[in-house]
Amino acid sequence: MHTPTPPVRDLVLLGGGHAHVQVLRRLVDKPLHGVRVTVVSREVASPYSGMLPGHVAGFYTDQDLLIDLLPLARQAGARLLLATVDGIDLGARQVRLAGHPPLRFDWLSLNTGALPRPMGAGVSVKPIDRFLPAWSRARDTLKQGASVAVVGGGAAGVELVLAIHRARPDLVLSLVARRWMPDFPAGAARRLRSRVESVGVAVREGLEVTDFVDGRLRYVSGDSLAVDEVFWVTDVQAPTWLAASGLDADPRGFVRVDPTLRSVSHPEVFAVGDVACLVGQERPKAGVYAVRAGPVLSHNLRAVAMALPLRRYRPQQDFLRLVGTSDGSAVASKWGLSWSGAAMWRWKDRIDRRFMAMFRMPPMPSAAPASLPAALRADAPEPMRCGGCGAKLGADLLARVLRQLPIRPRDDVLLGIGDDAAEVRTGDSVLVTTDGLRAMVDDPYLFGRLVTHHNLNDLFAMGAVPTSAVALATVPLMAQPLMEAELLALLRGVVDVLEAHDVPLVGGHSAEGAELFLGLTLTGRRGAVLLRKSGLVPGQHLITTKPLGTGVVLAAAMRGLPVGAPLASALASMDTSNARAVAILIAHGARAATDVTGFGLLGHLAEMLRASGTGATLRAASIPLLDGARALFESGIRSSLQPNNEQALADFVVAPGVEAGLLCDPQTAGGLLAGIPAERSAACLAALRAAGYAGAAIIGDVTPDTWRLN
């Protein structure tokens, strides 16, 4: 059997900074065979610092500013793990991550940026991903005439105060600095000061700030300034977890690296950008150095894996500085000279947009294989297959197969095929369910969690109490240490969710396979109330506990589309247990329920209506959707199972103008759907939302016969 080159080493890129995105971009064009590359980032999108002032000023959108790491990593053949770093264990060669098992590495590269020095209240510009929401809140809530100070007299502080003036010219602005643009030629510094003062910004020079407390910006001299908000563009410090890592560091805690960007104490570790100190060639903490280090880092990470010579990084002593002034102009300086005007802004804008264009990945192709004869292509399955519930077989196909099996009734089978779990009498009755999914996310730990939530839902949908679990896992072929780490992370995700529900993992089986796969068989016992699909009664209200849209969001992610925010929402929804929800539903009178998974909302509702002999009227406008799901669906994105699921639409009378496609979207670890007595539904919904199910909603009514969608 032919298999692709299996990975035998792990390269971990810690942080999605300006250098690491260049490493990924070069891997798109030239893969590094035999090495599994993993990117660890707090956020799915990495902001580009060069465009930040323009974004604050309103010249650039979020899409302009952000590099979406998911499509970039996918096309580079890398995994993306969304996690926060807790530390590094160099002896074990592991990265410790918050709420996640350790991540092994053979080589580690740091491009995490730095942290602001604690200065009391206010908003720090670094890290940028945390600054952006804070700026949005301040921009929208500061009252007219509010007093705002920007602390920091370098280029970043100047650009920011001018950008804030452009966005909110009604604010009273001050720029507080120890020194005015100390690293700039005198001519450029004069031009920028003239621009700042011309828009009414008060420049307060020669002041060293200690902190911002109780609405006052306090100075070392003992004086203070009353302001409503402070933005810090000041010195940064090394991440706190670096201090305990054992890496050789400078007095401020930044990793000391040699000219090849390699740690001077641990050759398996590289570092660039703000987190690094280049020994003998120290430079200010500025994004331009990480940008310029990117090509050298890319070469050296490949070279170290292939045992080839490494290149030296030589940061420029003098480089072109372009400082935007938020009026359609910029100031340029180099060689002690300076220029200003609209042409300088166009120059800066062109440089920034050209840099960002490198990381705009086209959608991954999904055409039918050209190797098929033309006569066969019409029946060829879509090659780009979804994971999760989007990879399930269609309901009609499954029904046809089940009808052909010689399944006979037995006295000890109280509930068989048809409900969410089977009920078998072995002394006391036992509920049994099984399900398995292809990986739909890069992180094996998160995948383990999501599959476990997904499988537990079958028991929760029946009001059952889970009692045990058995796992079946397949792991792609890799070097043994990599396979061990993969399986450990996968099963740790399973066990962490099971333990939170007091369920033991009692056994299982593992195997080598073509891709990461996880199946679980769960047993459970009856709860106080047994929920069935057949218990709907006319007059009840239909309630769901989670929004729809995981299928279309995951399909978009697998095609390499930029879906940062929708993906984060989808993952958070899938990683939420329905255990509390089912207790709330039962307490408010639920006697019929199911979980919304592979066949979509309409498919699973249809199962309940047939079993109950009732109809229903759904209100499409009331059905909750994940943020961004509708826009993705309207753009033409579909999960693999969508065409089959849409056959359920034929059973419903759909009102004119109602868009029902997303009601057929296959869900992974979806919500519960239940019938609640009408007089108790409002209280039930309030209790669900109070318990954290913000996407819960009343979506329709159970009727005697007609199936309607309004």
N, C-alpha and C positions, 0 to 999 in steps of 0.2 A: 504494500500500500504506500503510495507516494504521500509524503507529508511535507509542508513547508519547513524551512530551516527552524528548528526549535531553539528558543532562547536558552542561553547557558549562563548569562550574567545579567545583573540588575544595575541599571543606571537610574538614579533618582534625581530629578530636578526639583529642588525645593524652592518654590516660589514661581510666579508667572511673570517675572519682571522683564525689562527691555532686552536683556541678553538671552534669557531662556526662550522667549518667543522666536528669536532668530535661530536658536538651536533647532527648535521644532520645524521652522520653515525650511531649513536646509535638509532635515530628515525627510520632508515631503519629496524633495527632488532626488535625494540619495539616501535610501534607508540604510540603517546600521544592522545588518543581519547578525543574528546570534545574540543580540542584546535587547532585553526588555526595558523599555524606557517608560518611566512613570513620572508624571508631573503632579506635584502636590500644591494646591492653591486654596486660599480661603474662599475665593470667589471664582465663578465660572468665567468672568470677563476681567481682563487686565487693562486698567486705564493707562493711556500714554501721557506722560507728564508734559511733553512739549505742547500739547493742545489744551491743557487744563485751563490756563487763563482765558483762551479763546472760548472755551466752553462756558466758563463763568460769565463772560461778556455776552454770550448768546450767539457767537459766530458758528459754533460747532454743536451738533446734536450728540446725544448719548451714543448713537451708532457711530458717529465720526470719531469719538473719543476712545471707545472701548475695543479691545481686541478679544474676540470670543475664543476662549481657549479650547472649547469642545471640538468644533470642526477642525481647528488647527491640529490638535492632538490626534484626532481620529485619522486625518489624512497623513500624519507623520508616523502612524502606526504605534502611537504612544497611549498609555492609559492616563486618564485624568481622575485624581482623587481630590474631592473637596473636603479639606480638613485643616485644622489648626495645629501648628507644630508645638509640642511640649518640650522636646529636647532631642539630643543625639547621644546614642550609646556607641562610641567609637570602637570599643572592645568587641561588642557583639555585631557591629556594623548594622545598626538599626536606627531608624528615626522613630521617636515616640510621638504619637499623634493623640490629640484630645478625643476621648470617646471612640477610640479606634485601636485595634491591635497594632503592635509595632510593625514597621515596614522595613524589610531587609534591603541592603544595598551592597554592591561591590564597589561602585563609584558614586560619589555624592557631589552635587553642584548646588551652591547656595546663591540665590538671587532673590532674597526675601525682602530687601529694603531694610530700613531702620525704623526706629520708633521715636516719637517726639519726647523731649525731656518734660517731665511733669512740671507744669507751670500753673497749677490751679485749674480754674474753669476756662472756658473758651474752646475754640475749635482749631485743631492742628491740621495743616495741609497734608502732612504725612501721617499714616499711609493714605493714599489718595482714595482708595475704595471706601474708607470710613469718612473721609472729608466730604465726598459728594452728597450723601443724604443729609449730612449736617448743614452743608451750604444751602441745599434746597429748602430745608426748614427755616433757616435764618432769612433767606431771601423772601420767603412767603409770609413770614410772621413779624419781622421787624417793622415797627411803626414809622410813618413818615417823620423825618427829622431825628430819628434815633442816632445815637453817637456810636461809631464803630472804629476800632483801632486795628490796624495791621501791624504786627510786630516783626521786624526784619527788614534791613535796609539793603539786601542784595537784589539781584535781578528778579528772583521769584516773588519777593515782597512787593517790588515796584509793579510788576505785571499784575499781581493779584489786586492791589488797591485800585489800579486803573480799571481792571475788569469789573470790580464791585461797583465803581462809579458808573460804568456803562450800564450795568444791570439795574442799579438802584441809585439814580442821580439825586434822589431826595434825601439820602443819608448824609450825616455829618461825618466825614472821614478824616482819620489821622494816620500817619505813617511814623511809627516809633522805631528808632534805630540807634545802635551804639555808634556806627559809622555809616556814611552814605556810600554804597556801592564800592566797597574797598578793593574788589578785584577787577574793576573796570578802568579803562583809560579816562583821563580827566575830561576829555571832550565828550565822550559818550555819557559820562555821569552827569555833566552839565545839561546836555540835551534832555535826559530823562527827568532830571529835577525840574527843569523848566516846564515839561509836560505835566508832571504831577501837580505842581503848584498852580498851573493855569486852570485846572478843573476844580480848584478850591480845596485840595487836600492839604491839611496842615502837616508839614514835615517837622517832627520833633527829634532832632539829632543830638547825639552825645548822651543818650539816656540808656542805662542798663536796667532792664526789667527783672524783677524778682518773681512776681506772680500776679494773678488776677483773682481777687477775693472780694466778695460782697459788693460787686459792681465797681470796684476801683482797681485800676492798673497801677501796681506799686513799683517804685524804683529803688535801686540800691541807696540812692541819696536820702531816702525817707519821704520824698514827695510822692504824689499819686495823681492819677487822672481818672475822673468819673466817666465811664463808658457803659453802653448797653451790651456790647458784644466785642469779643477779641478774636482775631484770627492770627495764629502763630505760624510764622515762616522762619523759624529759628533753628538752632543746632539740633541734631538728633543724637540718639544713643543707640547702642547695639541692642538687639533683642535680648531679653533677660535670660532666655534659655541657653544662649551661647556661653554664658559665664561658666556653666557647669559641664560644658561639652568636653573640655580638655584640649580644644584647639588653641594653638598659640595665638595670642591677640595683642593688639596695641593697648596703651593705657586706657583708652575709651571703650575697649571691649570688642573692637572690630577684628575680624579674622585677618591675620597677616598672611599675605600670599606673595609668591615670587613672581618674576616676569612672565611665567607661563600660566599665571592665575591659579596656581596650585598652592595649597596650604603649606607653609614652611615646616609644619610639624607632622602632618598626616598627608602623604602623597595621594591617598585615595579621595581626598576632598579638594574641590575647587570652589572659589568664591569670587563674585564680581558685584559691581554696583555699590550701593551705600553700605552693604554689610561687610565689605572688604577693605583692607588697607594694603595697598601695593607698596611693599617695603622699598624704601629709597626713592620712590616716585609718588609720594602722597599727593592726593588731589582733593579738592572740595567735594562734598557729597552732592553730586549733580547727575541727573539722568543721562546727560550726554556721554558720560564715561561708560555707563553700562551699555548704551547703544553702540559705542565704538569698540567695546570689548567683545560684543556678540560674535563677530566672525572668528576671532581668535579662540574664544571659548568653544565654538562649534568645532573648529578644527582639532583642538586639543582633546576634547572628549572623545571624538572619533579615534584620534591617534592613540590615546591611552588604551582604548579597547583593542586596537589592532597592533599594539606594541611598536608604534612608529614614533619618530622624533616629534617633539612638541615645538610650537612656535612661541615667540616672545611677544608680549603686548607692550607697545610703546605709546603711552598716552601723550597727546600733543601738548607741548608747552603753551602754545597759543593757537586758539581755534576761533572760527567765526562765531561771534555771539550775535544773535538776533533777538531783540526784546520787543514784543508787541506792545503797542500803547493803546489798544482798544478803541482806536478811532480810524481804523483802516490804514494805519501807518505802523512802522517799526523803526527801531534804531539798530543799526549794525555797527560792529566794531571788530577790528583786527589790525595787528601790527601797530597798535597805538593810534590808529586813525578811526574815525567814525563817520557814518552817513545816516540819514533819516529820510523818511518819505513813504509814499504808497508803494513804490517799487520794492522797498525793503520788506514790506508786509507780504506782497505777492510772492516774493522770494521765499520768505519763511513758510508761508502757507503751502507753497509747492513742495518744499522739502518735507514738511510734516505729512502732507497727504501722500506723497510718494512712499514714505516709510510705512504708513498704515496700509497702503494698497498691497504691500507684500503679504499681508496676513488675512486678506479677504479671500477665503477659500470658496471656490465654486462648489455647487452641490455634487456629491459623489454620484457617478453615473449608475443607472439602474436599467439599462436597456436589455432586452432579451439577448441571449448569447448569439453572436453572429455565426458561430460554428454550426448552429442548427440549420438544416435545410429549410428553405422558405416555406415549404408546405407544412412544416411542423411548428413554426414560430407562433402561430396564432394560439396554440394550446400550451405554450411554454409558461411555466410559473414565473412571476416577477422575481428576478434574482436577488434584489435587495429585500431580504426578509426581516421582519421585525422580531425582536425578542419579547420576553414577557408574554402577556396574554395575546398580543398581536400575532404570536407564533402558533396559537392553538389551531386545531383543525376546525373547520366550519361546522355549525350546528346541524345542517342538513346532511353532510357527509357522515357525521358521527351517528345521527339517528338511523341512517340507512344501514350502517354496519351493525348497530345494536339490534335492529330488527332481524338480522340474519343469524344472530347467535342463538344457540339452543339454551337460553337461560330459563330455568324452571323455578317455580316458587318453592320455598321451603318454610317450614313452621318456625325455624329459628331466625329467619330473616324478616324482621318486623317492617323495616323500610329498606327497599333496594334501590335500584337505579332510578333516578328521577329527582330526588331531593338533594340537598347540598352535601349530606353525609348519609351513609347507610347506618341502619340500626340493627344490630345482631344480638340475639339473646345467648349469652354464655353464663348461665346462672342469672346474674343481673344483665340487663341489656347494655350493649356497648355500641357507641357510635364510631364509625370508621370513615375516614376520607383520605384521599391521596391526590396529589397534583405535582407537577414538575414544570419548570420553566427554563428556557434558554436565557443566558445572561443578557440583560438589557442595559446594564451600566458597567463601567470599567472597574469599579471598586468591588472586589470579591466580598469584602465584609458587608458593604451596603447591600449587595445582591443577596447575600444570605439573610439579612434582616428583612428585605422586601418579600422574598419568597416565603419566609416564615409567617409574616403578617398575612400574606395572601392565603396561605393554607389554613391558618387559624380562623380566618373569616368563614370558612365552610362550617365550622363548629359553632361559631358565634351566631351565624345566621339561623341556627336551629335552637339557640338558647342553651347550648350544651356547654359543659365544663371540660376543657381539654385535659387529658390525663397522661399521655405519653406520645413520643415522636420517634420515628425511625427515618433515617436520611439515606438517600441515594445520590452520590455526587460523581460527576465526571470532570476531570481536569485535563486541559490540553497538555500535550507532550512538551516537557521542558527538562532542563537539568534538574536533578533530584532536589537540591536545596530550594529551587524556585517553585517546584511542584509542592513541596512541603509547606512553603510559606503561603502559597495560593490556597491550598486545602485548609490550612489553619485559619486563615482570615475568613474564608467562606463559612466554616463550621463555627467559628467564634461569633459571626453574625447570627447564625441560627440559634446558638446557645444563649446569647445575650437576650434575644427576644423571648425564647422559651422560658428562661429563668425569670424574666419580668412577669410572666404569667404562671409561674410555679409549675412548669411542665418539664419533666426530665427527658433528655435525649437518651434513649435506651439501646440504640444500636443503629446499624445501617451497612452500607456497602459503598466502596469507592472504586473508580476505574479510570483508566486513561481514555480520553475521547477526543473528538475533533474540536470541541469547544467547551466552554464552561457551562455546566448544567447542574441543576439541583432539583431533586424531588423529595417530598416529605410524605410520609404516611402518618396520620394522626389518629389517635383514639380519644374518645371522650365519654362522659357519662351524662345522662339526662340532668338538666337543670330543673329549677322549680316549675318552669313552663317549657314545653316542647313546641318550638316554632316550626311550622311547616309551610310549604308553598301553597297548600290548599285551604288556608284559613281566612282568606279575604271575604269581607261581608259588605254588600252595598251600603253606602252611606259613610264608610270610613274615608279618612284622608290618607293619601300616600306620602310618606316622608323618606327622604334620602339623607344620609349622614355625611357624604363627601361630594365635592364637585366632580364633574366629568372632564375628560380630556387627556388622560395619561397616554392613551394610545397614539393620538396625533402628535403629542409633544415628543414622545419617545421615537416615533417614526421620523420626525424632523431631525432629532438629534442624530439618529443613525445615518441620515443622509448628509450629515455634516453641515447643517444649516445653523445660523446663529440663534440659539434659543436659550440664552443664559437665564434670564428671569423666569420664563415659563418652566424651564427644566427644574430650577430650584424649587418652585412652587409644587411641581408634580412630585418631586422626590420627598418633599416634606409631607405631602398628603399621603403618599404610599407608605411612608415610614411612621404612620400614626395608627395605633391599635384601635379596633372597634369594640374592645372589651367593655369599656364604660358605656359606649353607645347602646349596646344590646341591653344592658341592665336598665338604662333609661327608657328604652322602647318598651320593654316588658312591664316596667313599673307604670307606664301610661297606657297599658291595655293591649299591646301588640300580641297577636296570636299567629300571625303569618308574616314571614320575612324570607328574604334571600339576600345573597351578596351579589353586587353588580361587578361582573368580571368580563370574561372573554367575549360573551355574546352581546355585550352592550346593554344599556338600560332597557331598550325596547325588547330585546331578546329575552332577558331575564324576567321582565314584567310579563311578557307573553306566557312564559312558563307558569307564573303564578295565576294568571287569569284563566288559563286552560284548566289547571288543577283545581281552582276554586269555582269554576263555572260562572264567572262574573265578567263584567266589562270594566272599563275605566275611561275617564277623561283626564288627559294630561294637559297642563298649561305650560307650553314650551318656554314662555318668557320667565317662568318661575324656576326652571331647572338650572341649578348652578353649574358654571363652567370654570375651569382653571384659567387664570390670567393668560392671555395670548393664545388659547386653544382655538377660539373662533377665527382669529386672523390667520393662523396656520392652516386651518381647514379651508377657509375661503381662498387661500393661495394655491390650493390643489394638493396639499399633503394628505395622505391617507395611510392608515395602518394596513398591514397585509390582510387582515381579517375583515376589513371594512366592507368590501363588495359582498361577501357572503352574509355578513350581519344585516346588510340593508334589505335582504329578502323579508325581514320582519316587518318592514314598512307596508307590505301588501296587506297585512292583517288589520291595519289602522285606517280610519277615515281621517285624512290629513287636511286641515283647513287650508284654503288658499293663502299663499304667502308665508306659510310656516316652513322654516328650514329645519329639517329633522335629522340631517346627516350625523351630527355629533351625538345624537341619542343612540346611534348604532356603534359608536366608537368603543373598541374593546378596552377594558380597564384592567390594570394590574393592581392588586391590593386595594381594590375600590371600596366604596361605601356599602352600607346595608340599605335595603329597600324594604319598608314595612308598612302595613296597614294599621292605622291608629283610629280609635273612635273619634268622631269629629269634635265632640265636646272636650276632648282632652289633647287635641293635636297642638294647640297654641302653647299650652304648658309644656308639652313634650319638646317642642322646638326650642323654647326658651331654656329648658334644662340642657338640651344638647349643646346649644351655643355657649352656655355658661361652663360646660365641661370641656370647652376647647374645640368643638366641632363647628368652626365658623362657616363652613360650607354647607351645613345642614339646611334643608328647606322642605316646605310643604309643596309638592309639585302637582297634585291632582286629587281626584276623587274616585273611589270605587263605585261603579254603577251596576245595574242588573245585567246589562248585555252589551251594548255597543262599545267598541274600542275606538276612542276618538283622540285626536291630537290637535289641540287648538293653539 
